[in-house]
Amino acid sequence: MIYAKMWTVVRPQVGIPLFIAGVAVASFSVHLALTMNTTWVKDFLNGSASKVAVAAAPAAAPAAEPAAKK
C-alpha cells in the first residue's frame, strides 16, 4: 500500500468516510453543473427533448470470400 503511513495520522474510521463523502460531493457538483449549464439535459430529463437524433444505417458491406487454406 502506497499510503500506509497515512493511517498512523488519520484513523480509518475517520478517513474512509471522509474520502467517500468527498467523492459523493464531487459527483453531485459535476451533475449539478451539467444540469445548470446545459439546456439539453433539462429537456431530456423532463421528457421534452425537441429533436431526436436518428443514426443512418450503415451500408451493407459486400461479403468477402474466405481465404483458401493451404
C-alpha positions as CSV (number, residue, x, y, z in Angstrom):
1,M,0.0,0.0,0.0
2,I,1.5,3.3,-1.1
3,Y,0.0,5.5,1.7
4,A,0.3,3.0,4.6
5,K,1.8,5.6,6.9
6,M,-1.3,7.9,6.4
7,W,-3.3,5.7,8.7
8,T,-0.9,6.5,11.6
9,V,-2.1,10.1,11.3
10,V,-5.7,9.6,10.2
11,R,-7.7,6.7,11.6
12,P,-9.5,4.6,9.0
13,Q,-12.8,5.1,10.9
14,V,-12.5,8.8,10.0
15,G,-10.5,8.8,6.8
16,I,-12.6,6.3,4.8
17,P,-16.0,8.0,5.4
18,L,-14.4,11.4,4.6
19,F,-13.0,10.0,1.3
20,I,-16.4,8.6,0.3
21,A,-18.1,11.8,1.3
22,G,-15.6,13.8,-0.8
23,V,-16.3,11.6,-3.8
24,A,-20.0,11.9,-3.4
25,V,-19.8,15.7,-3.1
26,A,-17.6,15.9,-6.2
27,S,-20.0,13.7,-8.2
28,F,-23.0,15.7,-7.1
29,S,-21.3,19.0,-8.0
30,V,-20.4,17.7,-11.5
31,H,-24.0,16.6,-12.1
32,L,-25.4,19.8,-10.8
33,A,-23.1,21.8,-13.1
34,L,-24.3,19.8,-16.0
35,T,-27.9,20.4,-15.3
36,M,-27.5,24.1,-14.6
37,N,-25.2,24.9,-17.5
38,T,-26.8,23.0,-20.4
39,T,-30.2,23.2,-21.9
40,W,-30.5,19.7,-23.4
41,V,-30.0,17.9,-20.1
42,K,-33.0,19.6,-18.6
43,D,-35.1,18.9,-21.6
44,F,-34.0,15.3,-21.7
45,L,-34.8,14.7,-18.0
46,N,-38.2,16.4,-18.3
47,G,-39.0,14.2,-21.3
48,S,-39.5,17.1,-23.7
49,A,-36.5,16.8,-26.0
50,S,-37.3,18.7,-29.1
51,K,-35.0,16.8,-31.6
52,V,-34.4,13.1,-31.9
53,A,-31.1,12.1,-33.5
54,V,-31.5,9.2,-35.8
55,A,-28.4,7.4,-37.0
56,A,-28.4,6.2,-40.6
57,A,-28.0,2.5,-41.0
58,P,-24.5,1.7,-42.5
59,A,-24.4,0.4,-46.0
60,A,-24.1,-3.3,-46.2
61,A,-20.6,-4.3,-47.0
62,P,-20.1,-6.9,-49.7
63,A,-19.4,-10.3,-48.3
64,A,-15.8,-11.2,-48.6
65,E,-14.9,-14.7,-49.7
66,P,-13.0,-16.7,-47.1
67,A,-9.3,-17.1,-47.8
68,A,-8.3,-20.6,-49.1
69,K,-6.5,-22.7,-46.6
70,K,-3.2,-24.2,-47.7
